């Protein structure tokens, strides 16, 4: 996995209290999320965030996404 830390556009699916990313658009194209393997709440850069470790279509390695709750911004952390 390589560190990217790029702001992305994400299409998400809301299921009750859960937010799951479905499609992520970044500078190199689109990533389709097959499933969220693990998610947890964390505090980064003095902001409350959710971290999502996702299995992505066409890739063996997982992708790490970060959602900043207050600003509602998505970042791709590791690719």
Order of alpha helices (4+ residues) and beta strands (2+ residues): beta-beta-beta-beta-beta-beta
